[in-house]
Amino acid sequence: GKLYLTQADAARILLDAKDAAVATKAMEDETGALGQASLWLRRALALKVDYVPAEYHLAVVLDRAGKSAEALTYLEKVVVQDQRVDRLFELGVLYARVGNQAKAIESFERVVAMDGSQVRARFQLASLYEESGRLVEAVEQLRIVAASVPTNAAMQKRLQTLEARVHGAKQ
């Protein structure tokens, strides 16, 4: 299953090729490889239902195939058994992708609680807090992110804009 996932990754590189025939072939190759990966990973899980690596890779395959809701069921099982920061981050991304903002926030908050240096999780939290109207919390997270990339003008501008929204809301 992992081998086919690697093949899908290799094909994915060519999806944006300028030559339409190359891009079409890459899409066919990626789709075929993802199908084979899913088949073999499901076979592995039929042999050992709690095989965490197969569950994780199947979640990746399903998400790439556009089946994020199904992928979520596998990734949730993985996180129960493997609560590493990177797995929790991926879970947050997947929750956000399927529209479960509350669970996405919960996942990213757990990531930050486990490792406060996780700037990507803080950025995601800032965005989710902003979307849900929790502007003060969004500013807090964005300040930490902006401090970690002080030369990023776009980040500084976003922080200023968000701070202005908070000050406008308080008046």
Secondary structure by P-SEA (a helix, b strand, c coil): caaaaaaaaaaaaacccccaaaaaaaaaaaaaaaaaaaaaaaaaaaacccaaaaaaaaaaaaaaacaaaaaaaaaaaaaaccccaaaaaaaaaaaaaacaaaaaaaaaaaaaaacccaaaaaaaaaaaaaaacaaaaaaaaaaaaaaaccccaaaaaaaaaaaaaaaaaac
